[in-house]
Amino acid sequence: MKKISLILFLCIIAFSILRAEDKSVIKLIPVYEKTFQDTIVDVIFDTATVNIEKAKAMGWKEEAFNEGERAKGEATISYPKVVMVSRGRELGWYAPERRNSYYLKEIRFYNKKGKLLNTLEIGTKGDEWVHISANHKYVLISKIPAEYNSEYSGGILYNNEGKRICEINGPTPIAVSDEGYMIAAYLDWQVPPELGGSFYIYNPSGKLIKTIKNPDKEKTAPLFAKYSKDGEYAVLVFKATTFPPTVICLIKKTGKILWKKEFPEFRFSARDKEINLQIDKGSLLLLDKYDRKTGKRGKPFVSFIDWQGNLEWAIGLERRGSIILEVLENEEKACVVSEIGYIWCVGLSNGELLWKSKLPWAPGPGERWSWELPRLKELIIRDKTIYTIAKQGTDGHNATLYIFNSENGGLLKKVEYPLEKITFAKCKEGIGLINITKRKMYIFKKVQK
């Protein structure tokens, strides 16, 4: 009887595990492969129409072309336009750090024939950070003050061919649009930074066109700015470093303020991936609630602020960790990924929880989380499919690509990269993947088995 009970128990466990995986099986087929001589930490692709033989010579495989392209003998393909080269230091697990001059040595710009157009050395005079516009038309080099170089500020704007457009002297630009508009602020190397300060709006020629004054100089500093994907609008955040209040503004690209609102009980982290601006709808963002009397942080809330600045809804999450928010294209729902192994899907209209997935290593409520566990650090969504990379260990040397169905959260596929570092690359179609360890770049297409 005990043997039968044990078998039944094991069958139930096996069924539960199988149910977590989606029945539809997918396959990732490599359609592009390129090996680099240097360690590459980021690649931005552009598109060009070339003959198929030329495309193959550039790294494209036969599986990349459809029947129509084969008949014409030419195809529109992606090619590496901007390549970011490592300084040689050990890269950690945090993806945005790759654009810091501590890790990034230089940026190379190429044309579709592979000819080198320009090379920019990064960090030769001080700490610098690289910002890329939403659709990769501009590259902004921001000068970051440090304790030993506190007057180092300003920035230089380049287009995606490496041509210098303009330079800002004074405040440091921290955001750039696809038209070349920039938002700047005087940054402070100290933590917490000195309170006060304003945002400054520059046009694509580098001319100051608007100053957005700090509404509460005694409590906040200008710490975050982000343009919408079309570049017509931007979100500005004045905040204290560790406590509320948070003041959020929505402006037009020219600096006209559409609304400005204080959230006295909430704090925004100023992480780029924890806010998503939806044009004509509002902003999806992660806000941490604080007790105003004790100053203690409470629950994190996925929140939605409408186009008029009203907090429309907020739903609490059982765990925090660094969060990535991504709205599914042409759908009224968003994907919320926590680095500690949780994925939620919520409706944009009311915040309804549509589904939740929890990876096996994710800690439960109240359980301690170890830094040696995997961390979900990157996310892209293509064709109703969620792709996220888990990186394990403080140096991120073990990586796993998880693929989920965005309709129900079912796990479609898991691809392990033991002792290797991988990261997503910026390509408009397909799944771009850089294997940093092997110095290789791939583009995959998803097919249903």
C-alpha positions as CSV (number, residue, x, y, z in Angstrom):
1,M,0.0,0.0,0.0
2,K,2.9,2.4,0.9
3,K,4.5,1.5,-2.5
4,I,1.3,2.4,-4.4
5,S,0.9,5.7,-2.4
6,L,4.5,6.6,-3.3
7,I,4.0,5.9,-7.0
8,L,0.8,7.9,-6.9
9,F,2.6,10.8,-5.2
10,L,5.4,10.7,-7.7
11,C,2.9,10.7,-10.6
12,I,1.2,13.8,-9.2
13,I,4.5,15.6,-8.9
14,A,5.5,14.6,-12.4
15,F,2.1,15.8,-13.8
16,S,2.6,19.2,-11.9
17,I,6.0,19.7,-13.5
18,L,4.8,18.8,-17.0
19,R,1.8,21.1,-16.6
20,A,4.2,24.0,-16.0
21,E,5.7,23.4,-19.5
22,D,3.6,24.5,-22.5
23,K,2.6,21.6,-24.8
24,S,3.6,23.5,-27.9
25,V,7.3,22.9,-28.5
26,I,9.4,25.5,-30.2
27,K,12.8,25.4,-31.8
28,L,15.3,28.3,-32.2
29,I,17.1,28.1,-35.6
30,P,20.2,30.2,-36.1
31,V,19.9,32.3,-39.2
32,Y,22.9,34.6,-38.6
33,E,26.3,34.0,-37.0
34,K,29.3,36.2,-36.7
35,T,32.6,35.9,-34.8
36,F,34.4,39.0,-33.5
37,Q,38.1,39.3,-32.8
38,D,37.4,41.4,-29.7
39,T,35.1,40.8,-26.7
40,I,31.8,42.5,-27.7
41,V,29.4,43.7,-25.0
42,D,26.7,45.2,-27.2
43,V,25.7,45.4,-30.9
44,I,23.1,47.7,-32.6
45,F,21.9,46.5,-36.0
46,D,20.6,48.4,-39.0
47,T,18.9,47.0,-42.1
48,A,20.0,47.0,-45.8
49,T,18.9,45.2,-49.0
50,V,21.7,43.2,-50.5
51,N,22.0,40.2,-52.9
52,I,21.8,36.8,-51.2
53,E,25.4,35.8,-51.9
54,K,26.5,39.0,-50.2
55,A,24.2,38.3,-47.3
56,K,25.7,34.9,-46.8
57,A,29.2,36.3,-46.9
58,M,28.0,38.7,-44.1
59,G,27.0,35.7,-41.9
60,W,23.4,35.0,-43.0
61,K,22.4,31.3,-43.4
62,E,20.2,29.8,-46.1
63,E,17.4,29.3,-43.5
64,A,17.1,33.1,-43.2
65,F,15.6,33.6,-46.7
66,N,12.0,32.9,-47.9
67,E,11.0,31.7,-51.4
68,G,10.3,35.2,-52.7
69,E,13.8,36.4,-51.6
70,R,15.4,33.4,-53.2
71,A,13.6,34.0,-56.5
72,K,14.6,37.7,-56.5
73,G,18.1,36.9,-55.5
74,E,18.1,39.6,-52.8
75,A,16.9,40.2,-49.3
76,T,16.6,42.8,-46.6
77,I,19.0,41.8,-43.8
78,S,20.4,43.2,-40.6
79,Y,24.0,44.1,-40.2
80,P,26.1,45.3,-37.2
81,K,26.1,49.1,-37.5
82,V,27.3,50.0,-34.0
83,V,29.6,47.7,-32.0
84,M,30.6,48.2,-28.4
85,V,34.0,46.7,-27.4
86,S,34.9,45.6,-23.9
87,R,37.8,47.1,-22.0
88,G,38.8,43.7,-20.9
89,R,37.5,43.8,-17.3
90,E,35.4,41.0,-15.9
91,L,31.8,41.7,-16.8
92,G,29.2,41.2,-14.1
93,W,25.6,40.1,-14.5
94,Y,24.0,43.6,-14.7
95,A,23.3,44.3,-18.4
96,P,23.2,48.2,-18.3
97,E,26.7,48.3,-16.8
98,R,28.1,47.3,-20.2
99,R,27.6,51.0,-21.3
100,N,29.8,52.3,-18.5
101,S,33.3,53.4,-19.4
102,Y,34.7,51.2,-16.6
103,Y,33.7,48.2,-18.8
104,L,33.4,49.8,-22.2
105,K,36.5,50.7,-24.1
106,E,35.3,52.0,-27.5
107,I,32.4,52.3,-29.9
108,R,32.8,51.4,-33.5
109,F,30.5,52.5,-36.3
110,Y,30.3,50.6,-39.6
111,N,28.4,50.9,-42.9
112,K,26.5,48.0,-44.6
113,K,29.7,47.0,-46.5
114,G,31.5,46.5,-43.2
115,K,33.7,49.6,-43.6
116,L,34.7,51.2,-40.3
117,L,33.4,54.8,-40.3
118,N,34.5,56.0,-36.9
119,T,35.8,54.8,-33.6
120,L,35.1,56.6,-30.3
121,E,37.3,55.9,-27.3
122,I,35.3,56.0,-24.0
123,G,36.4,57.2,-20.6
124,T,39.8,58.7,-21.6
125,K,39.3,61.8,-19.4
126,G,36.8,60.5,-16.8
127,D,33.8,58.3,-16.1
128,E,31.3,58.2,-19.0
129,W,28.0,56.5,-19.7
130,V,26.5,55.7,-23.1
131,H,22.8,56.3,-23.8
132,I,21.1,55.0,-27.0
133,S,17.9,56.5,-28.4
134,A,14.8,54.3,-28.6
135,N,15.2,53.3,-32.2
136,H,19.0,53.5,-32.2
137,K,19.4,56.6,-34.3
138,Y,21.6,58.5,-31.8
139,V,24.4,57.7,-29.4
140,L,24.9,60.0,-26.4
141,I,28.2,60.0,-24.4
142,S,27.5,61.4,-20.9
143,K,30.3,62.7,-18.6
144,I,29.8,61.5,-15.1
145,P,31.3,63.4,-12.1
146,A,33.3,61.4,-9.5
147,E,34.9,62.2,-6.2
148,Y,38.3,62.6,-7.9
149,N,36.8,64.4,-10.9
150,S,33.8,66.3,-9.5
151,E,33.7,68.9,-12.2
152,Y,33.5,66.4,-15.1
153,S,30.1,67.0,-16.7
154,G,28.4,67.6,-20.0
155,G,28.1,65.3,-23.0
156,I,28.5,64.8,-26.8
157,L,25.8,63.6,-29.2
158,Y,26.6,61.4,-32.2
159,N,24.4,59.9,-34.9
160,N,24.5,56.1,-35.6
161,E,27.2,56.6,-38.2
162,G,29.6,58.1,-35.7
163,K,29.2,61.7,-36.9
164,R,29.5,64.3,-34.1
165,I,26.3,66.3,-33.9
166,C,26.8,68.7,-30.9
167,E,28.3,69.0,-27.5
168,I,26.7,70.2,-24.2
169,N,28.9,72.0,-21.7
170,G,27.5,72.3,-18.2
171,P,24.8,69.8,-17.1
172,T,25.1,66.2,-18.1
173,P,22.6,64.9,-20.6
174,I,21.0,61.7,-19.3
175,A,18.4,60.9,-22.0
176,V,18.2,61.3,-25.8
177,S,15.3,60.9,-28.3
178,D,15.3,59.6,-31.9
179,E,15.3,63.2,-33.1
180,G,18.2,64.2,-31.0
181,Y,16.5,66.1,-28.2
182,M,18.2,65.7,-24.9
183,I,17.4,66.1,-21.2
184,A,20.2,67.1,-18.8
185,A,20.8,67.7,-15.1
186,Y,23.7,68.6,-12.9
187,L,24.7,65.2,-11.4
188,D,26.3,64.7,-8.0
189,W,28.8,62.0,-7.3
190,Q,27.8,61.8,-3.7
191,V,25.2,59.3,-2.3
192,P,22.8,60.6,-1.4
193,P,23.1,63.4,-3.9
194,E,22.8,67.1,-3.0
195,L,19.1,68.1,-3.1
196,G,17.8,70.7,-5.4
197,G,18.6,71.2,-9.1
198,S,16.5,71.3,-12.3
199,F,16.2,69.5,-15.6
200,Y,17.4,71.2,-18.8
201,I,15.9,70.5,-22.3
202,Y,18.1,70.8,-25.4
203,N,17.2,70.7,-29.1
204,P,19.1,68.5,-31.6
205,S,21.6,71.4,-32.2
206,G,22.6,71.5,-28.6
207,K,20.7,74.7,-27.8
208,L,19.0,75.0,-24.4
209,I,15.3,75.5,-25.0
210,K,13.7,75.0,-21.6
211,T,14.4,74.6,-17.9
212,I,12.1,72.5,-15.7
213,K,12.5,73.8,-12.2
214,N,12.6,71.5,-9.2
215,P,9.2,71.9,-7.4
216,D,10.6,70.8,-4.0
217,K,14.3,71.7,-3.7
218,E,14.4,70.9,0.0
219,K,13.4,67.2,-0.5
220,T,14.2,66.1,-4.1
221,A,16.8,66.1,-6.8
222,P,16.5,65.6,-10.6
223,L,17.5,61.9,-11.0
224,F,15.7,60.3,-13.9
225,A,14.4,61.1,-17.4
226,K,13.1,58.9,-20.2
227,Y,11.7,59.6,-23.7
228,S,8.7,57.8,-25.2
229,K,9.5,55.5,-28.1
230,D,8.4,58.1,-30.7
231,G,10.4,60.8,-29.0
232,E,7.4,63.2,-28.7
233,Y,7.1,63.0,-24.9
234,A,9.3,62.4,-21.8
235,V,8.9,61.5,-18.2
236,L,11.0,63.4,-15.6
237,V,11.4,62.3,-12.0
238,F,12.5,64.4,-9.1
239,K,13.1,62.3,-6.1
240,A,14.9,61.8,-2.8
241,T,17.4,58.9,-2.9
242,T,16.0,56.6,-0.3
243,F,12.7,58.0,0.8
244,P,9.6,59.7,-0.6
245,P,8.4,62.0,-2.0
246,T,8.6,61.4,-5.7
247,V,7.6,64.1,-8.2
248,I,6.8,62.9,-11.7
249,C,6.3,65.2,-14.7
250,L,5.1,64.5,-18.2
251,I,6.5,66.9,-20.8
252,K,6.5,67.4,-24.6
253,K,9.9,67.1,-26.3
254,T,10.1,70.9,-26.4
255,G,9.8,71.1,-22.6
256,K,6.1,72.0,-22.3
257,I,4.8,70.5,-19.0
258,L,1.6,68.5,-19.5
259,W,1.3,67.6,-15.8
260,K,3.4,67.5,-12.6
261,K,2.4,65.5,-9.6
262,E,3.8,64.6,-6.2
263,F,3.4,61.1,-4.8
264,P,4.1,61.6,-1.1
265,E,4.0,57.9,-0.1
266,F,5.9,56.4,-3.0
267,R,9.4,56.1,-4.2
268,F,10.6,55.4,-7.7
269,S,13.9,53.6,-8.1
270,A,15.1,55.5,-11.1
271,R,15.9,52.3,-12.9
272,D,15.2,52.6,-16.6
273,K,13.5,49.1,-16.9
274,E,11.1,49.9,-14.1
275,I,9.0,52.4,-16.1
276,N,7.3,52.1,-19.5
277,L,5.7,55.2,-21.1
278,Q,2.7,54.4,-23.3
279,I,1.9,57.2,-25.7
280,D,-1.6,58.7,-25.2
281,K,-2.3,56.2,-22.4
282,G,0.0,56.7,-19.5
283,S,3.0,55.3,-17.6
284,L,3.4,51.8,-16.3
285,L,6.0,51.8,-13.4
286,L,7.1,50.1,-10.2
287,L,6.6,52.2,-7.1
288,D,7.7,51.3,-3.6
289,K,5.4,52.4,-0.8
290,Y,6.8,53.8,2.4
291,D,5.3,54.4,5.9
292,R,5.5,58.2,6.2
293,K,5.9,57.9,10.0
294,T,8.5,55.2,10.4
295,G,10.2,55.6,7.0
296,K,10.1,51.8,6.4
297,R,9.6,50.5,3.0
298,G,6.5,48.4,2.4
299,K,5.2,46.6,-0.6
300,P,6.3,47.2,-4.1
301,F,3.4,48.1,-6.4
302,V,3.1,47.8,-10.2
303,S,1.3,51.0,-10.9
304,F,-0.3,52.8,-13.8
305,I,-0.5,56.6,-14.0
306,D,-2.8,57.8,-16.8
307,W,-2.1,60.5,-19.4
308,Q,-3.5,63.2,-17.0
309,G,-1.2,62.2,-14.1
310,N,-3.8,60.3,-12.0
311,L,-2.7,57.0,-10.3
312,E,-5.3,54.8,-11.9
313,W,-4.4,51.5,-10.3
314,A,-1.6,49.8,-8.2
315,I,-1.2,46.1,-7.4
316,G,1.1,44.8,-4.8
317,L,3.8,42.2,-5.5
318,E,4.7,39.5,-3.0
319,R,8.4,39.9,-3.8
320,R,10.7,42.7,-5.1
321,G,14.1,42.3,-6.6
322,S,15.0,44.4,-9.6
323,I,12.0,44.6,-12.0
324,I,11.7,44.7,-15.8
325,L,8.4,46.1,-17.2
326,E,7.5,45.5,-20.9
327,V,4.2,46.1,-22.6
328,L,3.2,43.5,-25.2
329,E,3.0,45.0,-28.6
330,N,-0.6,45.7,-29.8
331,E,-2.0,44.1,-26.7
332,E,-3.5,45.6,-23.5
333,K,-1.3,43.7,-21.1
334,A,2.2,43.9,-19.7
335,C,4.9,41.5,-18.5
336,V,6.5,42.1,-15.1
337,V,9.7,40.2,-14.4
338,S,11.5,40.1,-11.1
339,E,15.1,39.1,-11.1
340,I,14.5,36.6,-8.3
341,G,12.4,34.3,-10.5
342,Y,8.8,35.6,-10.7
343,I,6.9,36.6,-13.9
344,W,3.5,38.3,-13.7
345,C,1.2,39.3,-16.6
346,V,-1.2,42.2,-15.9
347,G,-3.9,43.9,-17.8
348,L,-3.2,47.6,-18.6
349,S,-6.8,48.8,-18.2
350,N,-7.3,47.7,-14.5
351,G,-4.1,45.9,-13.3
352,E,-5.9,42.6,-13.3
353,L,-3.4,39.7,-12.7
354,L,-3.8,37.5,-15.8
355,W,-1.2,34.9,-14.9
356,K,1.9,34.3,-12.8
357,S,4.9,32.0,-13.3
358,K,7.4,31.1,-10.7
359,L,10.7,29.5,-11.6
360,P,11.8,26.5,-9.4
361,W,14.6,28.4,-7.7
362,A,12.6,31.5,-6.9
363,P,12.2,32.0,-3.1
364,G,8.8,32.0,-1.6
365,P,7.3,34.8,0.6
366,G,9.5,35.4,3.6
367,E,12.3,33.2,2.3
368,R,15.8,34.5,2.1
369,W,17.3,34.9,-1.4
370,S,20.9,34.0,-2.1
371,W,23.1,36.0,-4.5
372,E,24.4,32.7,-5.9
373,L,20.9,31.9,-7.2
374,P,20.1,32.8,-10.9
375,R,18.8,36.2,-11.6
376,L,16.5,37.2,-14.5
377,K,18.3,40.3,-15.8
378,E,17.1,40.8,-19.4
379,L,13.8,40.6,-21.3
380,I,12.5,40.9,-24.8
381,I,9.1,40.0,-26.2
382,R,8.6,38.9,-29.8
383,D,5.5,37.4,-31.5
384,K,3.6,36.7,-28.3
385,T,6.7,35.0,-26.8
386,I,8.7,36.1,-23.8
387,Y,12.4,35.6,-23.7
388,T,14.4,36.2,-20.5
389,I,18.0,35.5,-19.5
390,A,18.9,34.2,-16.1
391,K,22.5,34.8,-14.9
392,Q,24.0,32.9,-12.0
393,G,26.7,33.9,-9.6
394,T,28.2,37.4,-9.0
395,D,30.0,37.3,-12.3
396,G,27.1,35.9,-14.3
397,H,29.2,33.0,-15.7
398,N,26.3,30.5,-16.0
399,A,23.4,31.7,-18.2
400,T,20.1,30.2,-19.1
401,L,17.6,31.4,-21.7
402,Y,14.0,30.9,-20.6
403,I,11.2,31.1,-23.2
404,F,7.5,31.6,-22.1
405,N,4.1,31.7,-23.8
406,S,2.8,35.2,-23.2
407,E,-0.8,34.0,-23.4
408,N,-0.7,31.7,-20.3
409,G,2.9,31.9,-18.9
410,G,3.7,28.3,-19.9
411,L,7.4,27.5,-20.2
412,L,8.1,26.7,-23.9
413,K,11.8,26.1,-23.8
414,K,15.0,26.4,-21.6
415,V,18.4,26.7,-23.1
416,E,21.4,26.4,-20.8
417,Y,24.8,28.1,-21.4
418,P,27.1,26.6,-18.7
419,L,30.2,28.7,-17.9
420,E,29.2,31.3,-20.6
421,K,27.9,34.8,-20.5
422,I,25.1,35.8,-22.9
423,T,23.1,38.9,-23.5
424,F,20.5,40.1,-26.0
425,A,21.5,42.3,-28.9
426,K,19.5,45.1,-30.5
427,C,18.0,43.8,-33.7
428,K,14.5,44.7,-35.1
429,E,13.5,41.1,-36.1
430,G,14.5,37.7,-34.7
431,I,16.2,37.0,-31.4
432,G,19.6,38.6,-31.2
433,L,22.0,37.0,-28.8
434,I,25.6,37.8,-28.0
435,N,27.8,35.1,-26.5
436,I,30.3,37.3,-24.7
437,T,32.5,34.3,-23.7
438,K,32.8,32.9,-27.2
439,R,32.9,36.4,-28.9
440,K,30.0,35.3,-31.1
441,M,26.8,37.0,-32.2
442,Y,23.7,35.1,-33.3
443,I,20.2,35.8,-34.6
444,F,17.6,33.1,-34.2
445,K,14.2,32.7,-35.6
446,K,11.5,30.8,-33.7
447,V,9.7,27.9,-35.4
448,Q,7.0,25.6,-34.1
449,K,7.8,21.9,-34.0
